[in-house]
Amino acid sequence: MSERFHLATPPRDGTASLEGDEARHLVRVLRAKVGDSVTLFDGRGQAWEASVASIGRERVSLALGPPRPAAAPPAVPVTIAVALPKGDRQKWMVEKLTELGVSVLVPLVTSRGVAEATDSARSRLERGVIEACKQCGRDTLMAIGAAETIGTLLAGLPAGTRAVIADPGGVPLEAALPTGHDATTAVVVLVGPEGGFTPEEVATAEAAGCVRVSLGHHILRIETAAIAAAARLV
């Protein structure tokens, strides 16, 4: 057995425990037995090989082996701020952004948005991140930020962050980003809803220092635009 499981609570004294969905999957789906080996990761960059020590109804205890070397963080921390699409398109987008190595996803509140980032919706997105990390071998969770408007998001960015907004009339994405020594500057990409950003939203972004960028010759769906930007940056 070589399945990966996310530790919601830090290990102590060489032991760890799985509860909730992770424990149920290990016991009820994989039919784990005492002594079986699994891989654990804490979502902050650390992972261990472990063996099942005991199995309870809702909790599995594991003995940890030595920690594996932590993976290097991405050279360019990328945040995708996106007006969420509907339904399963959210899940697919989160899965692919996690696989690509995006650091943060921020649900963007826009005038023409069609899906709200409710508490339950954000919980589903976070679960999708965990599942994607388990599948692709990533040990650091992509963070799901609180829903924000363009104005509040850009006003709260750390100094030096490079922000761009997807717009068909913008310059090519690569032309708007720093090169050479400054190529490791954190980047935030704003992706709008199916109907696009309103002129007022674009003006707000530009007033805050955002550069309008094009992601190609064709009109892209929300999740395609977010993934296309991430693939070029991470």
PyMOL commands that set and color helices and strands:
alter all, ss='L'
color gray80, all
select helices_A, chain A and resi 20-29+88-100+119-136+150-155+173-176+180-184+199-207+222-233
alter helices_A, ss='H'
color red, helices_A
select strands_A, chain A and resi 4-6+15-19+37-41+47-55+59-68+78-82+104-109+143-144+148-149+162-172+187-191+211-214
alter strands_A, ss='S'
color yellow, strands_A
deselect
rebuild
show_as cartoon
